[in-house]
Amino acid sequence: MKKRIWAVVTAMTVAFSAAACGGSPSGTAGGEGASGETASADSGKTVTLKFAHTVPSGTPTADCIQRFCEEVTEASGGKLTIECFPDSQLGDDDEICDQIYNGASMLDYVDPAKMEDYYADYSILVTPYFFESADEIKEFAWSDLGQEMSDACAKSGVKCLDNMGGYYGARDIMSQAPITVPEDMKNMKFRVPTTTMWVAMANAWGTNATTVSFSEAYTALSQGVCDSIENPVPEMYTASFHEVCKYLNLTHHMYAANGIIMNNAVFEGLDADMQELLIQKAKEFDEWTFESVSAAEKEAIQAMAEAGVTVNEDVDLEAFKAASESIYETYQGWSADLVEKCKAKLSEIRSK
């Protein structure tokens, strides 16, 4: 609510300033670059956006984001520059998303659960075992339902350029003890992001949710603040979690969709050709993530094993799926018919 109140105040201030200058409120608010330069083709100035994200440098996902920034900048012919800031340089995802919602000329690559303060329906995409494979992510994102959800998100103030079609990886659990069924996690302090959906997942599995930012997770694991964590394996390996966790449990509890987001007014303020360029490159970005992350997952699991981590494939996936089903009944905030619509769309995708 605080975010929305501030956004209204900001919009009113921009509208008043524009009216006083005889300009269009929507044109002024949407066309501001990071340095205050407008996105008008007549201005001859470059619009600068900052792509701030928390993905560790050196990972396939971070490389894809860097490539996106470079290719958009080059293809824009000097009209649009995107500067890349990885490794939480400009804050954690909560802080970056807040700035984006309130009008900053920034982008971020986030999981759908981070959108729950702005468009709660997106968080259903990260319900455990929602997707059965990475292939389903792109098909769902660019389906009629995926576009409907993206349009609704834009109306809330945040534009998702790729309809949450990026592949962040299959998420697994690292721990100090082996995990076969959810009951094995009962006494664990399970690190999760600061989002309602992840806490709901921990509760459904009967474990103790410990909310710690990813940038602080290594320290939390080494000091015993938490003793288990989940993420895609390449990210966990790059973050050196193999130094502080003994087991990698292949729960595959999520084929994680992520998306590139920005403020919708900033997006609408760009020239139409720049809007089209961003969306086209975002679609290409989704393909890059699928290819590079899929390859990196196999390499990272092997690297974990070589580093002395026990790779536990003896996980009862059906038990985890059954425990996760309760989230559909207990989670609050989704549209009334969202669960039924999503299940119908996934059934349609799987029947092809």
LINZIGI-V452853 format. One record per residue. N is the residue number from 1. RES is the residue in one letter. SS is DSSP state (hx for helix, st for strand, lp for the rest). NEAR is the number of other ideal C-beta (glycine too) atoms within 12 Angstrom. D_LAST is the distance of its C-alpha to the last C-alpha in whole Angstrom. Layout:
# LINZIGI-V452853
N:RES:SS:NEAR:D_LAST
N:RES:SS:NEAR:D_LAST
This chain:
# LINZIGI-V452853
1:M:lp:9:42
2:K:hx:12:44
3:K:hx:25:42
4:R:hx:19:41
5:I:hx:13:45
6:W:hx:19:46
7:A:hx:29:43
8:V:hx:18:45
9:V:hx:16:48
10:T:hx:26:47
11:A:hx:26:45
12:M:hx:16:49
13:T:hx:19:51
14:V:hx:29:49
15:A:hx:22:49
16:F:hx:16:53
17:S:hx:18:53
18:A:hx:23:51
19:A:hx:17:53
20:A:hx:12:57
21:C:lp:13:56
22:G:lp:10:55
23:G:lp:20:51
24:S:lp:19:48
25:P:hx:23:47
26:S:hx:19:43
27:G:hx:26:44
28:T:hx:30:46
29:A:hx:33:44
30:G:hx:34:41
31:G:lp:34:42
32:E:st:35:44
33:G:lp:31:43
34:A:lp:30:45
35:S:lp:16:48
36:G:lp:14:48
37:E:lp:22:48
38:T:st:30:46
39:A:lp:39:42
40:S:lp:24:44
41:A:lp:21:44
42:D:lp:11:48
43:S:lp:20:49
44:G:lp:13:48
45:K:lp:22:47
46:T:lp:26:45
47:V:st:39:43
48:T:st:31:42
49:L:st:43:39
50:K:st:30:40
51:F:st:44:36
52:A:st:37:38
53:H:lp:46:35
54:T:lp:39:36
55:V:lp:44:34
56:P:lp:29:36
57:S:lp:21:37
58:G:lp:20:36
59:T:lp:35:33
60:P:hx:36:30
61:T:hx:43:29
62:A:hx:34:33
63:D:hx:27:33
64:C:hx:39:29
65:I:hx:44:31
66:Q:hx:29:34
67:R:hx:27:33
68:F:hx:39:31
69:C:hx:34:35
70:E:hx:22:36
71:E:hx:23:34
72:V:hx:40:34
73:T:hx:27:38
74:E:hx:17:38
75:A:hx:23:36
76:S:lp:29:37
77:G:lp:16:41
78:G:lp:17:43
79:K:lp:32:41
80:L:st:40:39
81:T:st:28:40
82:I:st:41:38
83:E:st:28:40
84:C:st:32:39
85:F:st:28:40
86:P:lp:29:38
87:D:lp:23:39
88:S:lp:25:40
89:Q:lp:22:43
90:L:lp:27:43
91:G:lp:23:42
92:D:lp:29:39
93:D:hx:34:36
94:D:hx:29:38
95:E:hx:26:40
96:I:hx:34:38
97:C:hx:42:36
98:D:hx:31:39
99:Q:hx:31:41
100:I:hx:45:38
101:Y:hx:38:37
102:N:lp:32:41
103:G:lp:33:41
104:A:lp:33:41
105:S:lp:36:40
106:M:st:40:38
107:L:st:43:34
108:D:st:44:33
109:Y:st:46:30
110:V:st:51:29
111:D:st:47:27
112:P:hx:50:26
113:A:hx:43:28
114:K:hx:44:31
115:M:hx:43:30
116:E:lp:35:31
117:D:lp:32:34
118:Y:lp:36:33
119:Y:lp:38:30
120:A:hx:28:29
121:D:hx:36:25
122:Y:hx:44:24
123:S:hx:41:25
124:I:hx:39:22
125:L:hx:47:20
126:V:hx:42:23
127:T:lp:39:23
128:P:lp:43:23
129:Y:lp:32:19
130:F:lp:38:18
131:F:lp:36:15
132:E:lp:22:14
133:S:lp:22:14
134:A:lp:34:16
135:D:hx:22:12
136:E:hx:31:11
137:I:hx:41:15
138:K:hx:33:14
139:E:hx:29:11
140:F:hx:43:13
141:A:hx:42:16
142:W:lp:28:15
143:S:lp:26:13
144:D:hx:18:16
145:L:hx:31:16
146:G:hx:35:17
147:Q:hx:21:19
148:E:hx:25:21
149:M:hx:38:22
150:S:hx:37:23
151:D:hx:19:25
152:A:hx:26:27
153:C:hx:40:28
154:A:hx:30:30
155:K:hx:18:32
156:S:lp:28:33
157:G:lp:36:34
158:V:st:48:32
159:K:st:40:30
160:C:st:50:27
161:L:lp:45:26
162:D:lp:43:23
163:N:lp:38:21
164:M:lp:47:21
165:G:lp:41:19
166:G:st:46:21
167:Y:st:45:21
168:Y:st:48:24
169:G:st:42:23
170:A:st:38:23
171:R:st:41:26
172:D:st:41:28
173:I:st:46:31
174:M:st:46:35
175:S:st:37:38
176:Q:lp:28:41
177:A:lp:21:40
178:P:lp:27:37
179:I:lp:41:34
180:T:lp:23:33
181:V:lp:24:32
182:P:hx:33:32
183:E:hx:17:36
184:D:hx:29:37
185:M:hx:41:37
186:K:lp:19:39
187:N:lp:16:42
188:M:lp:34:41
189:K:st:27:41
190:F:st:42:37
191:R:st:43:37
192:V:st:41:35
193:P:lp:39:35
194:T:lp:26:37
195:T:lp:32:34
196:T:hx:30:33
197:M:hx:40:30
198:W:hx:39:31
199:V:hx:27:34
200:A:hx:33:32
201:M:hx:40:30
202:A:hx:35:33
203:N:hx:25:34
204:A:hx:32:32
205:W:lp:37:32
206:G:lp:23:36
207:T:lp:34:37
208:N:st:21:40
209:A:st:29:38
210:T:st:29:40
211:T:st:25:39
212:V:lp:27:40
213:S:lp:26:39
214:F:hx:39:38
215:S:hx:26:41
216:E:hx:23:43
217:A:hx:38:41
218:Y:hx:28:42
219:T:hx:21:46
220:A:hx:27:45
221:L:hx:33:43
222:S:hx:21:46
223:Q:lp:16:49
224:G:lp:16:47
225:V:lp:22:46
226:C:lp:36:42
227:D:lp:31:42
228:S:st:43:38
229:I:st:49:35
230:E:st:45:31
231:N:st:42:30
232:P:st:47:28
233:V:hx:43:30
234:P:hx:41:31
235:E:hx:40:32
236:M:hx:42:34
237:Y:hx:35:35
238:T:hx:31:37
239:A:lp:37:38
240:S:lp:23:40
241:F:hx:41:39
242:H:hx:32:40
243:E:hx:19:43
244:V:lp:29:43
245:C:lp:42:41
246:K:lp:24:41
247:Y:st:35:37
248:L:st:43:34
249:N:st:41:31
250:L:st:34:28
251:T:st:43:26
252:H:st:30:23
253:H:st:41:24
254:M:st:41:22
255:Y:st:38:19
256:A:st:46:22
257:A:st:49:21
258:N:st:48:24
259:G:st:48:25
260:I:st:47:28
261:I:st:47:30
262:M:st:47:33
263:N:st:42:35
264:N:hx:33:34
265:A:hx:34:37
266:V:hx:43:38
267:F:hx:40:35
268:E:hx:27:36
269:G:hx:36:39
270:L:lp:40:38
271:D:lp:26:38
272:A:hx:16:35
273:D:hx:18:34
274:M:hx:36:34
275:Q:hx:29:32
276:E:hx:19:29
277:L:hx:29:30
278:L:hx:40:30
279:I:hx:31:26
280:Q:hx:21:25
281:K:hx:33:27
282:A:hx:43:25
283:K:hx:26:22
284:E:hx:26:23
285:F:hx:43:25
286:D:hx:41:21
287:E:hx:27:20
288:W:hx:32:24
289:T:hx:45:23
290:F:hx:36:20
291:E:hx:22:22
292:S:hx:31:25
293:V:hx:39:25
294:S:hx:27:22
295:A:hx:20:25
296:A:hx:33:28
297:E:hx:37:27
298:K:hx:21:27
299:E:hx:20:31
300:A:hx:38:32
301:I:hx:31:31
302:Q:hx:19:33
303:A:hx:23:36
304:M:hx:35:36
305:A:hx:21:37
306:E:hx:14:39
307:A:lp:23:41
308:G:lp:15:42
309:V:lp:32:39
310:T:st:23:38
311:V:st:29:34
312:N:st:28:33
313:E:lp:19:30
314:D:lp:17:31
315:V:lp:27:29
316:D:lp:22:28
317:L:hx:26:24
318:E:hx:15:24
319:A:hx:25:27
320:F:hx:36:27
321:K:hx:26:23
322:A:hx:18:25
323:A:hx:31:28
324:S:hx:31:26
325:E:lp:24:25
326:S:hx:20:28
327:I:hx:35:27
328:Y:hx:26:25
329:E:hx:13:28
330:T:hx:20:31
331:Y:lp:32:30
332:Q:lp:16:32
333:G:lp:24:31
334:W:lp:30:27
335:S:lp:21:27
336:A:lp:10:27
337:D:lp:15:24
338:L:hx:28:22
339:V:hx:24:21
340:E:hx:16:19
341:K:hx:23:17
342:C:hx:31:16
343:K:hx:20:15
344:A:hx:18:13
345:K:hx:31:11
346:L:hx:30:10
347:S:hx:17:9
348:E:hx:17:7
349:I:hx:26:6
350:R:hx:16:6
351:S:lp:9:4
352:K:lp:11:0
